[in-house]
Amino acid sequence: MIEMIDPSMMLVLGLVALAAGFIDAVAGGGGMLTVPALLSLGLPPHIALGTNKLAATFASSTAALTYYRKQLFSPSFWKTSFLATLIGAIAGTLVVDIISTDWLEKVLPLIILATAVYTIWHPHPKGDSHKLPTPCPRFKRKQWIQGTSLGFYDGLAGPGTGAFWTVSNMALYRLDILLASGLAKAMNFTSNLTSLVTFAILGHINVALGLTMGVCLMLGAYIGAHSAIRFGSQFIRPVFVTVVVILAARLAWQAWQ
């Protein structure tokens, strides 16, 4: 656990968190900035992931609330997704607790890099419907599979979860990018909060650092969500691609130097 952090480092972390909150609200993937930043301080991976969940919960709650107020997300319609995501996030966080620190230190940067590479080269589905899908048994099965798998990943690692939610929402339900983003932020908040509570019970959080970054993430998320809603897909898509390209290059250099 780090007791004292240099003020200049705190400023850098705050700026990183501000940028990450904006990115996460627009397209997802803010964790690809914040997790490496926390690891660079020398925090053990378990503590870095737990602290990131505390900070990320601020951003995801702000973005989710913004999309909800703009009527771009219907909580009652996605009840099955909420439950599936909650279960998956608890399972993923518990798995983190039993993984050795040495193994997690080696694997976590590779997970982040793989997430960035996947996001760049995977074809972006063209969701074009601004209407919710018709409920049916197949629809619920999609929610269970999507929610438990992405919830588990968010509890286990986290970076890129918002991007995965957005892409899979468009592919599975043919939603346009605004509705897909609204659902992504709500589910991301669900898994973040669930994982945060589990990490807190396990004692894997640096509270002071998480709260400091959380405030900056929340501000970035507020700006990002309003920018995405105002400017739509013409704004979201270029930001999404640009950010992921930069992150992929940065993480590749860090992992293999």
N, C-alpha and C positions, 0 to 999 in steps of 0.2 A: 504494500500500500504506500502511496506517495503522500508524505505529510506536507511538504512545502513545494509549491510550483512557482517558478520564476514568473513575475508579472508580464514580461514580454511574451513568454510562452502562453500564458492565459489569454493574452490579446490575440495571438495567432490562432489559438483554439476557438476563440469566440468568432473570429472571421471565418474560419473553416466551418463552424456550426451554422453561421448565417447563410453561407453559400449552400451548405448541405440541405438546410431547411427549404430554401428556395427551389433547389433541384428536386428534392423529394416531393414537394407539393405539385410541381409541374409534371414530372414524368416518373418519379421513383428513382432510387439508386443513391440517395444521400448517404446511406451507410457506407458506401464505397469511399467516402471521404472521411467520415468521423471515426470509423473503426481503426483504419491505419494511423490516424492522428493520435488516438488514444494509445495504441500499441507503441508508437514512437516515443511515448513518455516513459516506457519501461513497465507499464502496468501488465500484470499477468493476464493472459487471454481471457480467463473466466471473469476477472474484474473489468477488463476492457469491454467485454460483451454486455455485462450487467449494467455498467455505467452508461454505455451507449443506449441501452433500452430505456433508462431513466430519461436521458436527453431526448431520444427519439419519440417518446410518448408525448412530450410537449408539442413537437412538430406535427405528428400525425393527428392529435386531437384538434389542433387549430385548423389544419387542412380539411379534416372530416367535417367539422362544424361549418366551415365556410361553404363546402359543397352542399351540405344538407340545407343550409339557409337559402341557397340559390335553387333549391328544389331539384338538385341533380343526383339525389340519393334517397331511396325509400327504405328505411330500416325494417318495416314490417314485411316487405316483400322478400328480404334476404335473411330471414330468421335462421334458416338451415345453414347458410354460409357462416353466420355468427357462431353457431354452436360447433360446427366442424372446425373452424379456425381456432376457437378456444381450446378444444381438445388437442389439436395438433400442436399448438404453441406450448402447452403444458408438457407434452411428451418430449418435444424437441429440447426444451430447457432442462428437463431432468437428465436427458442424455448428455448434455454439455457438462453437467456436474460430475458424471462418472468417467469422462474422458480425461486422460492424463494431460497435464499442462504442456509437457514437451511435445506431445503429438499434436496438440491443438495449435501450438506456436508454428509448427511446420506446415500444417494443413490449411489454416485460416487464410493466409495470403493467397494460396492457390485457389481456394473457393472464391475469393473476391475476384481474382483474375479471370477464372472460368466464367463467372457471372457476367463480367464486362464483355468478354469475347462473345459469349452466347447472345447477349443483347444486341451487339453490332451485326452479327451475321445471320441471326434468325430472321426469316421473312416477317415483316410487320403486317399482321392481318388488317384488312380494310373493313373494320366495323362501320356500318353506315346507318344503323337504326337508332333513332332517338326515342324509341319505345321499349318498354320492358318486355322480356320474353314471356311466352305463354306458359304458365305453370303446368307441369306434367311429371310423371314418375322419372322420366329420363332427365328432366331439368333438375330434380332433387339429387339424382345420382351425380350429376356434374358438380353440384354444389358441395356434396360430401367429399368427393375426390379432390376437387380444387382446394377446398378449405382446409382439410386435414393435411394435405401435402405441403401447401404453402405456409400454413401455420406451423407445421413441424420445422420447415426450413428456417422460418423467421426465429423460432425459439432456439434452434441449433446454431445458426450463424447470423443471418439477417440481411447483409448487404445485397441490394438488388431486389428485395421482396416486392417493393412497390411497383417496380418495372415489370416483374413477373405477373403481378396481379393485373396490371393494365393490359398487357399483351394477351394474357389468357382470357380476360373478360371479353375482349374484342373477338377472339377466336371462338370461344365457346358460345357466346350469347349474341354475337354480331352487333354489339353496342357501339355507338360512335365514341370517339376518344374522350369526350367530356363525361358521358355517363360511365364509361369504363374507368376513368380516373376517379370519379366520385365514389364508386364502389371500392376501388383499390384503396383509397385513403381510409374509408371506414373499416375495411378488413385489416388493413395495416395497423390501425389504432387498436383494434381488438387483440391482435396477436402481440403487439408491443406491450399493452397494459397487462395482459395475461402473463407474458414472459417476465415483465418487470416485477410483478407480485411474487412469482416463483423465484426469481433471482434474489429478491429482497429476503425472502424466507431462508434462502441458502446462504445469505450474507456475502453476495458477490457484487456489491455496489460501492463505488466511491461517491457518496451522496453530494458533497460540496461541488465536486467537478461536474457531476451529472446535472445538477441544478443550474450551474453557470452556463454550460453548453445548451441546456434545455431552453433557457430564456432566448438565447440567440437563434436557436433552431425555430422557436415559435415565431419570432419576428420574420425570419426568412420564409417560413411556411405561409404566413399571412400574405406577404408580398407575392409569393409564387402562386398561391391558389387564385388570388384575384387577377394576376396577370394571365394565368391560363384560361380563366373564365372569360376575361375580357377579349383576349386575342385569339382564342380557339386553337384549332389544330395547326394553322399556319405558323403559330408561335411555338406550340408544344413540340412538334416533330423536329425542327432544326435544333432546338435546345437539347432535346433528348439525344439525338445522334451525336452532336458536338461534345456533350458532357461525357458520354460513354466512351467515345474515341480517346479523349484526353485521359480519362481515368484508366482505361485499358493500357495505354502507353506508360503511364506513371507506375501502375502496379506491376507491369512486366519488368520495368527497370528495377524496382525495389525487390522483387522476388528472385531475380536471376543475376543480379550484380555480384 
